[in-house]
Structure formats: structure tokens, C-alpha cells
Amino acid sequence: MGIRKGCLTAVLVILILVGILFGGIQYRTSYAKTEIVRSFSEDGQYTLVIDMIGEPDWPFGETHCRFDLLENGKHIIKYPFSIHDDGAMAHADNFNVVWSTSEVKVTVSGSEQEDREYRLKFNGIVE
């Protein structure tokens, strides 16, 4: 019985370690946030954070991202979007951020898409 119990314990430990490995890979490729851009309004009251979520879809797929607009540290907007850039990771050059008194305008570019303009208004509306 001792050898059988030892073998079962070893198999269980190996299965747990494999599960942790695959769980880590799944988290990194689908859920992990990577900050790409952090921009502040002129008065410092608003912050725009652009995160890449996970990694680009394989192969050559879209890159999932999210806008987080904050007012004095509190979330106003969390808005998901995608970039079509031949499977490349998102980078700061994909974004042009322009602040005004009532909104922040973000132009998103990618090699396989027309430029897209998002207007994140300080009242919580996205156009």
C-alpha cells in the first residue's frame, strides 16, 4: 500500500503543477493587463490609462485593449476595444491622445484598419 500511495501522491503533485503551468499561460495570454499609455489632463484631474489585455490572438489576430478614464482616481469609463495590427502587441505609437475641456479624444491606428477615433467624455459617455 505504501508504494501505491506514494505513486498516487506523485501523480497528483505532477497534475497540480501542470494545472498551475497551464493556468498561468492562460492568464498571461487572455487576462493579464499590460499598461501601454498613461496620459493626464492639463489640470491633472483626469487620467487616461490604455491597457493591452492578454496577448494578441494567434496567429496574426486582433489585439484586445481597454480604455480606463479616471477622475481623481475614480473610474468614469472602462471601455474595451480591439486593434487590427497583424498580430502585433499594442504600443504607444498606436495611440494619439488629445485632451479638451470636456473629453479626451483617442485616435487608434493599426496596420490592418482605418484609424478609429474614440471620444471619452468626462460625463461617462463614449462616442
Secondary structure, 3 states (H helix, E strand, C coil): CHHHHHHHHHHHHHHHHHHHHHHHHHHHHHCCEEEEEEEECCCCCEEEEEEEECCCCCCCCCEEEEEEEEECCEEEEEEEEEECCCCCCCCHHHEEEEECCCEEEEEEEECCEEEEEEEEECCCCEC
